[in-house]
Amino acid sequence: MSNRWPSAPLVQILKPVERPEVPVAGNVYRQVGVKLWGVGAYEREAIDGAETRYKTLSRVEADDVIVNKIWARNGSVAVIPESLAGSYVSGEFPTFTSIRDQLEPRWFHWITKTRFFWDQCDAKSRGTSGKNRIRPERFLEIDIPLPPLPEQRRIVVRIEELAAKINEARGLRQQVTETEIPALCNAIIPRVFDGKWPYVSLEQVCSLITDGTHQTPRYVDDGFMFLSAQNVKPFRFIPEVHRKVSADDYHTCVARAKPQKGDVLMTRVGAMIGEAAVIDRDLDFAFYVSLAILRPRTEKIISEFLAHWLNSPRGLAQSRRQTLGKGHSQGNLNLKLY
């Protein structure tokens, strides 16, 4: 922020606001929370009026400023967007409205994303009975840069133009990651693996080669993470969407093979046999017969090299030659012949 602009304490440009309502059993109330580090407001789970322990809830409207008393020190302050207007907060979220002839709400929205603002929130939260909660009057002592209103609006427009371009670039990057990088790798890899190097069996470079349990898992709503072939794409380990299994099934699975970071997962059933990805994080999960796990001997081969070989045209062709049941789409890779 420019040091040529005057600054002003929030008490001069924000004023407290309350729109209290007594919760009524049978009425559903949308709730709002505030993420840390200036990420913004979000919609929490709705509740029935009979479920809250608070005697009153406060309705918030678009452009209100809400503060999380406990986590303000970690940047938990937000401006309410239009999409969350009419939602509710408890007394743990002091609410303010801007004095419109002095403060553009979107200006303050971008202020909440800055380190100097978080540092002030932290400083103003200290010394309150050791709980580090921020009191509303202390929050209003915070100073922010305050250019004239037209300048605030001009800068906000520019910031949001740049933010839109950044989001567009991120989207393009993700699109490239998901579609073009595997194709590019497949074009380059054959040149690399067509060298005059000796070929060895996987048994010589892996300390473990096995598939998952052959029993049919029992899926549950609340249990242990369970991954299948859909969680492995060429060069990409994608565990975010998964099912869950019971504790008994989980322990049966990991007794056969417990995955580790750096292992290579490979699909061994269906049309995508042989596709592989490195487990790139510490993650506790079970898996089924649709996946095989390969644990490289790190003194002989690195995980990424092995995954690239398996995903190469030559590696995939070899995997599919080792497939049993080729006459239907659910053929499976015979690991004993690999």
N, C-alpha and C positions, 0 to 999 in steps of 0.2 A: 504494500500500500504506500502511496506517496506521502512523504512527510510534509508536503506543502499544503495539504488540506488541514483545516482546523479539526480538532477532535471535540467530542461532546460525551458526557456521561449519559448512560441509557435513561436515567431518571428524567432527562430533558426531552426525550424523544419517544419513550414508551410509557404507557400507563396501564396499571393493573386492570383486569377485567374479569368478572365472574358472571356466569349464567347458570346459577345452581338449579338443579332439579332433584326432587326426591324420587329415588328409584321406585318403580311400581312393579310388583310381581306380575308376570305375564307380558310385560313390555321388553322388547329386545333392544339393547344398547350397543351400538358400534363403539369400539374402544380404540384409542390411539396410543402408540408408544413412540419413543424417540431413540433412534440408533446412536451409537457413539461416533465421535470424531466427525461431526458435521454431515453424516450421511443423510439425515433427514427423518421426517416422521413416517410412520408406517401403520397400517391397520392391524390391530391385534384381533384375537378371537372375540366375537360378540358374546354378550352375556345377558341372561334374563335378570330382570330387576330384583328377583328373589335371591340371586346368587352373590351379590356384592355385599361386602361387609361395611361399605361406606354409607353414611346416612344421606349424603348428597353426592351427586356427580355434577360436573361442570361441562356445559356444551361449548365446543370450540367452533370457530368459523374460519373461513379462508383468510389468510394473511395474519392470523393470530400468531404470536410467538409463545411457544410452550417450553418450559424448562423442567428437566428431570432433577429434582432436588438432590438425589443421591449421586447421580452420575454426571452432573454438569461439569465436574472437574475433569471428566474425560470427553468433553465436547458434546454432551447429550442435550443439545438445544436445537430447536427447529422452528421453521415457519410453516404453518399449516397450508398445504396445497388445496386447491378447489375440490379435488376428489375426496378429501377427508372432512370437508365442511359438514357440520351437523353431528360429528362424532363426539365422544365424551372422554373426559379424563377425571382422575381422582384428585384429591387435595395434594397429592405428591407432585403434581405438575402445575406450578404457578403459571398463570396465563396473562399475557400482555397484548395490547393492541398499539399499533404505531400511530404517532401524531402525523397525519398524512401530509401536512404542508411542510414537514421537515425530514421525514424518513420514508424512502421507497422500500416496501417490504422485501422486494427481490434483492435490493442492496444488502439488507441485513441477512437474507438467506445466504449470500456468498460470504459475508463476514463470518458466519458460524462455521465455515469450512477452513478458517485460518488458524495457524499456530498461535499467533499473538492473542487471539480471542480465547482459545483453549487455556493458554497460560494464565490469563486473567481470571477465568472461571475457576481454575485450580486454586489460585491465590485467595480468591474471595470465599472459597469453600472451607478453608482451614480454620481451626480454632473453634468450631461449633460443637462443643461437648465431646470432642474426639471422634465424631461420626462423619466429619467431612461433608455434611450436607450444606447446600447453599441456601441462605435465607433470601427471600425476594428483595428485601431492602439492600442486601449486599450485592445481589446480581445487578441491581440498578446503578451501582457505583462504577461498573465497568465502562471504560472509555473506548469509543470506536471513532475512526476517521469519518468525517461528515462533510463531504463536498456539497455544494448547492444541489438542490433537488434535480434540476435538469442534467447536471453532470452525473449524478447518481444513475439516472435513467439511461444516459448515453453509454456509460461504462457497463451497466448491466446488459444492454443489448449486445455490446461487443463481446463480453464474456460468454454470453449464451450462444452467440454465433460460433465462437471458438469451441465451446463445449460440444455443440452439435457436430462439428467437424471431427473432433476427437472420437466421439461415439461412432461416427460413420467409419472412421479408420479402424476402430476396434472391431466393428462388425465385419469389415472387409478382411481383416487379419484372421478372424475366426473362420470366415468362409474359406480362405486360402488354406488354413490349417486342416479343415475337414475334407476338402475336396482336391486341392491341387498338390499339396505336399506329398501325399501317397503316390499320386501319378508321377510327380517329378522324381521321387525316389525310385520308382519302378523303371524309369527311363535311364537313370544313372547307375543303379546298382549292378545291372548285368556287366557293365564295363569294368566295375571293380572286381567282381567275383569271377571274371573270365581270366584272371591271372594264372600264372604257372605254379600255383601253390599246391602242396599235397592235400588230399582230402582225408579226413578222419571220420570215424563214427561218432555219434553224439555221446555214446557211452564213454568215450575217451576224454571228453571235455566237460561232462556233466556228472555231478555226484548223485543226482537224483533225477529220474525220469519216471513219472507216474501220472495216472489220471486220478480223478476224484472218485468218491464212493459210487458204487453201482446200485445202491438201494434208492428207491423213490423217496424224495424228501417230502416232509409234511410242512407245508407252508403255514405260517402263523402271522398274526397281526403285530405281535410284539415279541421279537426274538433276536436271533443272531443273523448278521449279514450273510447272504448267500448269493454267489455270483454264478453266472452261466456264460454261454458263448456270446450272448448279446453284449457282454461287458468287455469284450476284446475285439478291437479292430486293428488293421495293420498299423503298427507303431503307436497305438493309442490304447491305454488302459483307462476305462471309463466306468468306474464303480458307482457313480452317483445314483443311478436308478437301479434298484435291486429288490429282490424279495427277502423274506426272513424265514428262518426255520427254527424249530424247537431246540432246546438245549441238548436233548438226547441226540438229535440228528447232527447238530453242530459238532459235538464231541466225537461222534462216529466218523464224521468227515475229516476232522483235523488229526484224528489218530492215524489216518492213512497218510496224510501229508499236510503239514501246517505251512501255509505260504509265508514267505519272507520278502522283505524289500530287496530288489535285485534279482529275484526269480523271474523267469520268462513264462508267461501263460500262453498256451497255444490252443486253438479250437481243434477239436478232433471229431466232430460230427457235422452232418449237414453239408450245405453247398459251400461253406466258407472254410473248409478243412485246411489247417496249416497256418492260418493267419495268427500272428503273434505280437505280443506287446510286453514290455518290461513293467513289473510292479514297481512303480516309482515313488511309493510312500509306505510308511509303516501302517498297515491296515490288517485288522483281524477279521478274517472271513472264512467261510466254508465254500466248497465247490463240488460239482457233480461230475459224472462221467463225461459230460460234454466238453470238459476242459482237461488239458494236460499241464503239468507243471515241470519245468526243466530248471535245475539249479546248476548254473555254470561253476566249474572249477576256476576260481578267479586267477589262479596262477597260469591258466592255459588260455582262457577266453574271457572277454568282457561281455556283459549281458547285452549291451546295445549291438555289438557285432553279431551275436547269435540271433537276436531278433531281426536284424537286417537280412541275414542270410535266409532265415525261415520265410520272410516276406518277399524275397527275391523271386523272380519267375522260375529259376532253377530249383530253389528251395520248395516253393509251392508245388511244382511239378513232381518233385520227389515225394512230398507228403501224400499227394493224391495217388501216386503209384502204390503206396503202402496202405491204401484204403480197402477195407473189407466191405462187402455188400455194395459194390459199385452199381448194381442194377437199380438202386432206388436212391432218393435224395437223402436218406438218413444213413448213408454209409459212415463207417467210423474208422479212424486211423489206428492201425495196428502198431502199438508202441514197441512190441517185441521185435518187430522187423526193422525198426528205424535205425 
